C-alpha cells in the first residue's frame, strides 16, 4: 500500500485512516501528542485574542521564530515559558493527569 498517496480532494479523515495503517505511525503520533496539544491550544488562544505570532513574541520578549516553533510542535516548551505565555494571553494554565485509555 502506498501510504504517501494523498489526493488533495481526499477528506482528511480518509487520509488519516491510511496513515494509521503505516508502520510506526500510531506510535510516532502518540510520542508527539503533547506537543501538538500545546500547539493547538496556543494557536486557538492567540487567534481568539486577535494576536499575531510577532505580537505574542514581543509581549514575551522573545523572537517570533520561537512562537512559530511552538505552534508547529517542533519544540517542547518549558513550564516557565507556558506560565509566561498564559500571562501574556491573559489565560490560566491548566495541567491534568487523565487515566490512560
Number of C-alpha atoms within 10 A of each C-alpha: 7 8 13 10 10 14 9 8 6 9 10 12 9 10 16 11 11 16 18 14 12 14 10 10 12 12 11 10 12 11 10 14 13 13 19 19 12 18 22 16 12 20 19 13 15 18 11 10 11 9 14 14 19 16 16 18 19 13 15 17 9 13 15 16 12 16 24 17 14 19 21 15 19 14 16 15 16 9 10 9 12 16 15 15 21 16 14 15 18 11 11 11 12 8 6 5 5 6 5 4 3
